[in-house]
Amino acid sequence: MIILLSTLAFALSTIFTNSALAITIALLGYMAPSIINMLVIQYKVTFMQYFVTMNWDLSGYLFGNLPAMEGMTMGMSIITCLIYFLIMIIPTFIIFKKKNIKNI
């Protein structure tokens, strides 16, 4: 979870060049998912099992707990997190390379 949130903050600060916006959205991303996950589980929205917040807590798989939704496995959660990581890091890298950074 921490890796994905820090990658999100890094991506947003690189793309928008606004650190305050990046930190605010990352903190919101830390606080809001518990509410979203609870609503998704309660109303059984099955396509949300591919959303990153449903998959970033891998501790449930390690200690024998049941997954949040039926059909979720540890492998699926890791692959989903990796896909979201790549979706955030590749455009960030491309935009960062195009920026004209000068030493002052």
Order of alpha helices (4+ residues) and beta strands (2+ residues): alpha-alpha-alpha-alpha-alpha-alpha
